[in-house]
């Protein structure tokens, strides 16, 4: 992947080791070791949404097919748009918010209303990279006020006559239909979006997306024949949704306090990823690789690494159930 193809979630991080410790095998377990029921409770799927239904309808189908109480998706797709739609189950719905700042990628077919020389087209597309002002279209589900959104890259993939195929990496909340219109205005000939597919949402990519019927079949195999291997392959652990976030690994003794909503103090930290700034959303993990919670950093990576005391992160969403690890706090 070249620098031009990167979203903010692709930042490369190293791990700083503050201390070493052991973990008690009698409490918690690695994500791959969860029972199938726990795997579903803390699971999600990278769904390949078909054109036609709304995102909410797709989530409703999954809830019915898998007999779930709760499910939620990570970023709405319009009915005619296909592609990557991460869907979280049950307690994993708590982490859907982590996908919002992760960035999206789309492949878009834009139809030009007039003839445009290729050099001129490439020049105008480059001009739209970076921060742009955009007002949501009339049919948008949000308030139509002017706002700033960032385009990380626009790549011209192919051109056939007046149809232009582009790949766009952008901030969440970008309207590609409006982008095509604005590009047409800048070209002076007009343009509209003909077709759109989302190829990425944060760590979830098109290459690993699965069809709804494959998910439903895997669940049926488990229910009817007690074969869970296929379901385990398709349903990902909740930890998969945090691959793009900086991570902090904590001692077993700190886990239950965090599960009860406590802030994370420096003595509980074993390792911390680099490139963390204050207010960054971080993922708190156990030594077994389990997601405990999401928290806002109050210090930078260097400060966390060097701190002997003080609060290093404040809780945002608790994922792990209290009591999973023994209570060590008063």
C-alpha positions, 0 to 999 in steps of 0.5 A: 500500500502506497502512502497515497492509498492510506487512510488515517487508520493505516498509521503504523505504530510500535509497542512500548513495553513498560513492564512484564507480567503473567495472566491467570488462565483461570479467568478470561480467555483468548478471543479464539477460545470463546464458546460459540455463544460468547463468540456471537455475543461479542461478534460482528460480520464484515457484510457485503451489502447488496444494492436494493435494501437499506442498511437498516433492513439488512441489519433486521435480516441478520437479527432475524436469521441469527435470532439476535436481540441487538445488532448495529451497523458501522456507517449507513449505505444508501439503498442503491449502494453496495459494499462493505457494511460492518454489522456488530451483534449484541454486546459488540454493538458498543464499539460501532462508534470506533468505525466512524473516524476510521475513514471510508473508501469507495469505487465510484462511476461518475458520468460526465455531461460533456467532453473533457480532456484527460489532463484537465480531468486529472488536474481537477480531481487532484484539486479535490484532495484535502479538506473541502466544503460540502453541503449534504444533498436534499435527500440526505438524512442529516441537516443540510448545513455547510461542513468540512470533510477531508478527501485523503486520495482520489485515484482515476482507475479507468475512463471509457467515453464520458464514464469515469471510474475513480477510487476515493478515500475519504472521511466519514460523512462524505457524500460521493453523489455531491462530490461528483456534482461538484467535480462536474461544476469545476470541470464546467460540463456537469457530472453525476454519480452513476454507480457506487460501491464501498470497498472499505470501512476502517479495518474492514475491506472488500476482499474479506466481506461475506454475503448475507446468505453465507452468514445465514447458511453458516448459522443454519449448519450450527443450529441443525448439525452443530457444525460451528467452524464455518460460523466462526470463520464468518463471524469475527470477534469484536476485537477485529473492529479495533485493529485501527485503534492504538492499544494499551495492554493492562494487568489482570488486576486492573481489568475488573475495575475498568469493567466497572467504569474506572479510569486507567491509572499508570501502574496498571499499564504493561504496554502502550502503542506509539503515536497516541495523543491526549484525547485519542480513542484507545482500545484497552486489552488484557494480556490474553488479547481480549478487548476490555473497553474503549477509553480516551487517552489523557496523556501521550504515548511517551507520557504514559510510558514514563508515568509512575502514577496518575490517570492515563485514560478515561473510560468511554465504553465498557465491553467486557462484563464485570466479574470476568476477572477477579476483583482487586480493588476496594 
